[in-house]
Amino acid sequence: MDMEVLSTDDYESVHRASRGLAARYGMVTLNAMMEAWEALVQYVEEGFDAELVWEYAHMLRCRGWLAEAWPVFTDRIRAARQTELDALDARFQLSTVPLHGQAGDTRWHSRRPLLIVGGTSLELPGSWVL
């Protein structure tokens, strides 16, 4: 993202989103949430540790923040980051499967990692069983 083309309004839109969502997510930034989403996508691609299955919904909060913050951002901010977000979402789609009973829903919160590693003695949530 070319920082020189951003205006005061652009920066303010990011701050407004951060402040508006702080009660639910803490005070975070767009960059931090994009980085967290990228890290989670990579983690899911490489194989999600079954020991963390009960933390998965919490891990998805970074994508939830992005979804809630996106409409608050200026067009310029959205345009500057949309390609990156779309690429991460596409990678996530490829490395996940729908939760049981959610076959038609492609949103991130209705999907689970395709590759689950470790924790062979752990019982997975019912929605994770295909």
Secondary structure by P-SEA (a helix, b strand, c coil): cccccccaaaaaaaaaaaaaaccccccccaaaaaaaaaaaaaaaaacccccccccccccaaaaaaaaaacccccaaaaaacaaaaaaaaaaaaaaccccccccccccccccccccccccccccccccccc
